[in-house]
């Protein structure tokens, strides 16, 4: 089964990630927001290692972006008022990347996080 693109791919074993992806699904209107555990990763140009480490974005053109770049791409896709936070994150991307990595390393401690969330 082909997955409509763009696709926002998250870790379905992590409660924090699942909750965050649910918000993205409602707010950003991305055609597919799905856990990597339920997708054909090869067809998307992804692998388990990459998907377990960070959020993934597969664009309409097949471009794959990870972590904070995936967040920025998802915001840009939605457009409208979401362009402002996309622009702001792009402007401070090194800082956004550091914040993303900090959150990812500690996601098991965040609301909804479980031991399965630990990297």
N, C-alpha and C positions, 0 to 999 in steps of 0.2 A: 504494500500500500504506500503510495506516495504521500509525503507530508507537505502540506502547503507551506510555502516560505513567505516571509521570514519565519524563523523558528527561534524561540527563546528556550534554551535547554538548561534545566536545573537538576540538583541532586534530590531525588524523590525520597531518599532515606533520611533526609534532614528536615525536621519540623520547621525550623526557622526558614530554610530555603523554600519549603513548600508554601508557607504562609506568605513570604515575600513574592513568590511567583504568582500566587493567587491575586495579590494586589496588582501586580503588573498586568495580569490577564484582564482584570476588570477595568483598569485605568487606561492602559495603553493600546488596547484593541489589536493585539498582535495575532495573526492568523493561527499560530500554533505556539502554545506555552505548555511544555511537557517535560516530565522527568526523563533523564537520559536512560533510565532502566527500562522504559517502555518504547524506545525508539530504535530504528535501524541506524546505528551510529555510522557504519561504513557508508551508507547512502548519503549521509550528511557531511562526510569528511571528518568525522570525530572519532575519538576512542575513549574508553572507560577512564583511563588515567586523567586525560585532559578534563573530562566532564566531572570527575570526582573532586578535582582541585578548584574549579571556578565555574561561574556562570558562563554559558556559551551563547553566542548569537550567530545564526547562519542566515545571511542576507538573501534577498531574492536572487542575486547574482552568484550565490554560493560562497561569498566571502565569509570567513569565520573569524570572529572576534571574541576575546575572552575577558573575564573579570570586569574592571571598570569600563573598558572599551565596549563590552557587551551592553552595559547599562546605558552608556551614552548613545549607542546605536538604537537601542529600544526607545529611548526618549525622542531621538530624532525621527524615528519611524512614525511615532504618534503625531509629532508636529504640534501646531497650535501653541498653547501656553507651555507645553513641555519642551519647546525649543530653548527656552530661557535656562532651565537647569542643565540641559544638554550642553549649551554654550558655556555655562559657568564651570561645569565639570571638565570640559575640554580645555578651558583656560588654565585650570589648575590640575591637569591630568596627573602629574607626578604625585601631588598631594592626594588626589582621588584614588590613585593606585595604592598608596600607602594605607589609606583609610580602608579600602576594600580588603587588602591583605590582613589588616588588623581584625576586621570583622570576621573574615573567613577563618582565621586561626582560632577565634574565640566563639564561633557560632554555637558550639555546644553549651556555652554559658548564657546565651541570649534566650529571650522568651520563645518557647516552642522548641528550643534546642534539646537534643538527647545525646547520649553517649555515641550514637551512630553518626552524629554530626562532626565528631572529632576527626581532624585531618591527620 
